[in-house]
Amino acid sequence: MDASLITQRLAKQIRAKRLSKGYKQSDLATLAGVTRQKLIEIEQGSMSVSMGAYTRVIGALSSEMELVAARLPTLDELPDIFKD
């Protein structure tokens, strides 16, 4: 399984959770103790952001991560895998 695909999926889940809670990026960044720019990078699926920053954001969303079995990428996800 491609690591960037996993990170992209996590990023989409984080953004969706933020929006469902009605938080602006600046609100969530403040709650998580990260900069708004760092949150933007997380929501874009940056692999250069520390796991600590990801976990602070996930915690600020009152959420946790759960490992699930990998699935094949969707057609929409394929361009992200081959963009580099």
C-alpha positions as CSV (number, residue, x, y, z in Angstrom):
1,M,0.0,0.0,0.0
2,D,1.4,3.4,-1.0
3,A,2.2,5.6,2.1
4,S,1.1,8.7,0.3
5,L,-2.3,7.3,-0.4
6,I,-2.8,6.4,3.3
7,T,-1.8,10.0,4.2
8,Q,-4.2,11.4,1.6
9,R,-7.0,9.4,3.0
10,L,-6.2,10.5,6.6
11,A,-6.0,14.1,5.4
12,K,-9.5,13.9,3.8
13,Q,-10.9,12.4,7.0
14,I,-9.4,15.1,9.2
15,R,-10.8,17.8,6.9
16,A,-14.2,16.2,6.8
17,K,-14.3,15.9,10.6
18,R,-13.3,19.6,11.0
19,L,-16.0,20.7,8.7
20,S,-18.6,18.5,10.3
21,K,-17.8,20.1,13.6
22,G,-18.1,23.6,12.1
23,Y,-14.5,24.6,12.9
24,K,-12.6,27.0,10.7
25,Q,-8.9,26.0,10.1
26,S,-7.8,28.7,12.6
27,D,-10.2,27.4,15.3
28,L,-8.9,23.9,15.0
29,A,-5.3,25.0,14.8
30,T,-5.7,26.9,18.0
31,L,-7.4,23.9,19.8
32,A,-4.6,21.6,18.6
33,G,-1.8,23.9,19.4
34,V,-0.4,24.0,15.8
35,T,-0.2,26.8,13.4
36,R,-2.8,27.3,10.7
37,Q,-0.2,26.6,8.1
38,K,0.6,23.3,9.8
39,L,-3.1,22.4,9.7
40,I,-3.2,23.2,6.0
41,E,-0.3,20.9,5.4
42,I,-2.0,18.2,7.4
43,E,-5.3,18.6,5.4
44,Q,-3.2,18.4,2.2
45,G,-1.7,15.1,3.4
46,S,1.8,16.3,3.8
47,M,4.2,13.5,4.8
48,S,6.7,16.0,6.2
49,V,4.5,16.9,9.1
50,S,5.3,15.1,12.3
51,M,3.1,12.4,13.7
52,G,2.8,14.5,16.8
53,A,1.1,17.3,14.9
54,Y,-1.3,14.8,13.3
55,T,-2.2,13.3,16.7
56,R,-2.7,16.8,18.3
57,V,-5.2,17.7,15.5
58,I,-6.9,14.3,15.7
59,G,-7.2,14.7,19.5
60,A,-8.6,18.3,19.2
61,L,-11.3,16.8,17.0
62,S,-12.1,14.4,19.9
63,S,-11.2,11.5,17.6
64,E,-8.7,8.7,17.4
65,M,-7.2,6.6,14.7
66,E,-8.2,3.0,14.1
67,L,-6.3,0.6,11.8
68,V,-8.5,-1.0,9.2
69,A,-7.7,-3.4,6.4
70,A,-6.2,-1.7,3.3
71,R,-8.4,-1.4,0.3
72,L,-7.4,-0.8,-3.3
73,P,-7.3,2.8,-4.4
74,T,-10.4,4.3,-6.1
75,L,-10.3,5.8,-9.6
76,D,-10.3,9.2,-8.0
77,E,-7.3,8.4,-5.9
78,L,-5.1,7.0,-8.7
79,P,-3.9,10.4,-9.9
80,D,-2.6,11.2,-6.4
81,I,-0.5,8.0,-6.4
82,F,1.2,8.7,-9.7
83,K,1.7,12.5,-9.4
84,D,5.3,12.4,-8.4
